[in-house]
Amino acid sequence: LISDESIHQEMLLYWYQNTSHYLHNKYQAKISMIFDSFWQNQSNGAVFVLKFKGSSTESECDQNRLEDFLGSFMNEIAKYLPS
């Protein structure tokens, strides 16, 4: 979801994570969780929602900052999620 208000831009990034699956569709995430419950005896899951604000004039700089942040975020959050 990208909301553009003149110069300022907001971006909402979300995904679901079940055990070792990264999914963007809530129905696929639910089906994956059901299958994991039966075959792996686990029903772990998490929903991540990140909201970013930037300017449309510096979109390439914002994109680089977002990629750097997500790389650091995923490395850090992996310590707390089951594998």
PyMOL commands that set and color helices and strands:
alter all, ss='L'
color gray80, all
select helices_A, chain A and resi 26-39+56-77
alter helices_A, ss='H'
color red, helices_A
select strands_A, chain A and resi 2-5+8-18+21-23+46-55
alter strands_A, ss='S'
color yellow, strands_A
deselect
rebuild
show_as cartoon
